[in-house]
Amino acid sequence: MNQIFKSQNARNLRAYAKEKYGDELEFLWEKFPKNAILRKKKNKKWYAAFCVINKTQLGLQEEGLVEIVNLKLDPQDVLAFVDNKTYFKAWHMNKKHWISILLEGETLSLQELCRFLDESYALA
């Protein structure tokens, strides 16, 4: 498969989801071939959406593509984490229950990302 999500954080998070939950990315949209989701097997609900979007769609001033993951969080946590640098109000999802996390750069530890993914899985 053509590797779309190239950042180390994206690769690590995908591997973690596969190992812990047995889930693989699903590419659902012909119109958006660079976007994919992870969903629970039991109830088919999404718990992560990996996307490649323009930085301006997050409200950043510069142009260029960036990798993000949308994860479901408790609404109080969404408000607490949004900093518009690494954590953003969810792109293209319910902004009360979802957060977008910038996957590029060294600002997040794998442990932190996995904790977010586990919470999203539990809430889905």
C-alpha positions in Angstrom: 0.0 0.0 0.0 1.1 3.5 -0.8 2.1 4.9 2.6 0.1 8.1 3.1 0.7 8.8 6.8 4.5 9.2 6.9 5.1 10.9 10.2 6.6 8.8 13.0 3.7 9.6 15.3 1.2 8.4 12.7 3.1 5.2 12.0 3.5 4.5 15.8 -0.2 5.2 16.5 -1.4 3.0 13.7 0.9 0.2 14.9 -0.4 0.6 18.5 -4.0 0.4 17.3 -3.3 -2.7 15.3 -1.5 -4.4 18.2 -3.9 -3.5 21.0 -7.2 -3.5 19.2 -6.5 -5.5 16.0 -7.8 -2.5 13.9 -6.5 -1.4 10.5 -7.1 1.9 8.7 -10.2 2.0 6.5 -10.1 4.3 3.6 -13.7 5.2 3.0 -13.8 8.1 0.7 -12.8 8.1 -3.0 -13.0 11.8 -3.0 -10.6 12.0 0.0 -8.1 9.1 -0.6 -5.6 10.5 2.0 -8.1 10.2 4.9 -8.9 7.1 6.8 -10.6 5.9 10.0 -10.2 3.4 12.8 -13.4 1.8 14.1 -14.4 -0.6 16.8 -15.3 -4.1 15.5 -18.2 -4.5 17.9 -20.3 -1.4 17.3 -18.6 -0.1 14.1 -18.1 3.4 15.7 -15.1 5.4 14.8 -12.5 6.2 17.4 -9.9 7.8 15.2 -9.7 9.6 11.9 -6.3 10.1 10.3 -6.3 13.0 7.8 -3.9 14.9 5.6 -5.2 18.5 5.4 -3.9 22.0 4.7 -2.5 23.8 7.7 -4.9 26.7 7.1 -7.8 24.3 7.8 -6.6 24.2 11.4 -6.3 28.0 11.5 -2.6 28.1 11.1 -1.1 31.0 9.1 1.2 29.0 6.9 0.3 26.9 3.8 1.2 23.2 3.3 -0.1 19.8 4.1 0.0 18.3 7.6 -1.0 15.0 9.2 -3.6 15.0 12.0 -5.6 12.5 13.9 -9.1 13.3 15.2 -9.8 11.6 18.5 -12.9 11.5 20.7 -12.5 13.0 24.2 -14.6 14.0 27.1 -15.9 17.6 26.3 -14.1 19.0 29.4 -10.8 17.5 28.1 -11.3 19.0 24.7 -11.5 22.5 26.2 -8.5 21.9 28.4 -6.2 20.7 25.7 -6.9 23.0 22.8 -3.8 25.2 22.4 -3.9 25.9 18.6 -0.3 24.6 18.3 -0.5 20.9 18.8 -4.1 20.4 19.8 -7.0 22.0 17.9 -10.8 22.0 17.9 -11.6 19.1 15.7 -11.3 19.5 12.0 -14.4 18.3 10.2 -15.9 16.6 13.4 -18.0 17.6 16.3 -15.9 20.2 18.1 -17.4 19.5 21.5 -16.5 15.8 21.5 -13.5 15.5 19.2 -10.0 17.1 19.1 -7.5 17.3 16.2 -3.9 16.5 17.1 -1.0 17.5 14.9 1.0 14.4 14.3 4.1 16.0 12.8 6.9 17.3 15.0 8.3 16.1 18.3 5.9 17.7 20.7 4.0 14.5 21.7 5.3 11.3 23.2 4.0 8.0 22.0 2.7 7.3 25.5 0.6 10.5 25.4 -0.8 9.7 21.9 -1.7 6.1 23.0 -3.4 7.4 26.1 -5.6 9.7 23.9 -6.3 6.8 21.5 -7.3 4.5 24.4 -9.7 7.2 25.7 -11.2 7.7 22.3 -11.7 3.9 21.9 -13.4 3.7 25.3 -15.7 6.6 24.5 -16.7 5.3 21.0 
